[in-house]
């Protein structure tokens, strides 16, 4: 049975596409068959995939009619609540897990309440993305509001790998600064969806 994993946040710029790409490649390199549905109208994930010869998962830019043969279907959502289509709402309802990234700011976490109201807590995986423990305000937000969230650090390795149409799991960037920490962070997230 294929597991559905939605990567959704109502806010733009939280790292949905970055997480979708890296999570899909992480799972694929664990010998899982992964299909990613790029449902965001910008189609950034599709563009990166089309320009890469290194990614180990499949991508579709249209709603997949069949997902037989895949262990995971990961859906990269557009940033919206009011603009969610009937299809998106149905996907969220059927998802085994909803991975929802948020930045370490009070405003972002306030907008995040809509996610918590729409998704059962047992299926929701909250991710504090681009977290920088050197910034006092972010540390306070983490400790007061988001201490149970999965943490992905503020590391340029995520964007550097995507700029090269790769992920942090690509062999050609294994010596980049911060790679081991980033890989461990993404593997922790992958463990939660297994």
N, C-alpha and C positions, 0 to 999 in steps of 0.2 A: 504494500500500500504506500503510495506516494505521500510524503509529509508536505504540507503547505506552510511556508514561512513567509509572512508579510513583513516588509520593512517599511514602516509608515510613521510619519509625524506630521501634524498639521502645519508646521513651520518649515519654511525653506531654509537651506543652508545648514541643516543639522547633521548632514553626512549620510543620508539614506543610500545614495548611489555608491559612495565609497564603501560603506558597510556591506551592501549587497554584493559588490564585486569581490571584495576580500573574503567574505563569508562563503560565497559560492566556490571560489578557488580553493579555499581551505578544505571544504567538504569534498570537493572533487579529488584533491590530492590525498584524501583519506579513502580513496577508491569508492566513492559514492557517485552515482550518476545524478548530475545536477542540471536542471533547466532553470534559467532566469527569464522571467517575463518582465520586460522593461515597459511598464505601463505609464511612465512619466512622458509627457508630450515632448520634452526636450530630447529624449532618446540618447542621452549622454552615455549610458551604460552600453548601449548597442554600438555607438561610435567607437568606444574604447575597445570593445570586443572585436569589431570588424577590422581594427588596425593592429591587432595582436596575433602573433603566431604562437603564443606562449600560454594562453589561458586554457584550462582543462575542462570547462563547462560549456554548455550550449545556451544560446540566447534567442529569444523570440521577441519581436517588437509588436506582435499582435497577440491577442488573447489565445492561448493554446487550446485547441479543441481536444487533443489527446495528450495525456501525460504518462501513458503506459511506458514502462521501461526506465522510469526515473525514480530515484530514491527521494529526491527533494525537488519541489518547485518553489523557488524564491521569487517573490514579487516585489519589485522596486516601485513604490507608490509615488504619485505626485504629492506635493505639499499642499494639502487642503483638508478641510472638514466639510464645509458647505458644498464644495464642488465634487465631492465623492460621487461617482456614478453608482447606479444600481449594481453593476458588476463588481465594483470595488467593495461596496458594503457586503455583498454576498461572499466575496473572497475573505474579508475580515472575519465574517461569521464562521466560515469553514476552516480558518487557519488553525493549525496545531499550535503555532506560536506567532505572536506579533512582536517583532523587535522594533522598539521605538527609541530612536536617538534624540537626545536633548543636550543643549549646551549648558554649562555650569553658570547660569545666571537666573536670578529670580524671575525676570520677565519670561524667559523661555520655559521655566518650570510652571509658571502660572498658565501659560497657553497649553501646557502639557496636560492640564486637568481634563480637557476634552477627550484625550486618549484614554485616560483612566476611567472616564464615564462610559466609554463605548466598548471597552474590551475587558473581558473577565480577567481578574488579577492572576488567576492560575495559568493563563496563556500569555500574559504580558511579560516581556523581558525589557526592562528599562536600561538604557545605555547612556551613561554620561560621556559624551563624545568631546574630543579635543580638550580634555581636562588638563589643566596646568597647575600642578601642586605648588608652584612658585608664586602663584597669585593668591593673595590672602582672601579676597572676596570669593574666589572659586572654592577654596578650601572650606570656608564658612558655609557656602551653599551645599557642598558635599556633606559636611558633617551634620548640618541641621536638617536638610531636606532629602538628600539623595545618597545616604550612606549605604543603602542596600543595592544600589545600581551597579551594573557592570561598568568598569572604567576603561575607556580607550584614551590613552594619553595624547597630549598635544605634541605630535611628532610629525616632522616634515616627511618622514619616510612613506607615509600613506599617500600623500599627494605626489611625491617624487615618483613613486612607482606607477601611479595612474598616468602621470605626464609622459611616461615612457611606454604607455599601453601595456603595463604589466601589473602584477600585484606583489605584495610583500613576500609571497611564496615562490616567486620566480627565481630560478637559480642564478640568473645573470646579475641580480642585485643582492646576493647573499652577504656581501661584505660592506654594504651601506651602513652608516651609523644609525643605531636604533632598531635595526632589523630584528634582532632576537627578542627584544621587549615587545615590539609590535606583533610579531608572530605568536608569542605567548598570550598576549591580550586577545587576539582573534581566536586562538585555539580554545581559550576559556569560554568565549561566546559560543563557539561551535559545540562545545560539550553540553551546553544548556539546551540545544535544539535536537540533539541526537535522540 
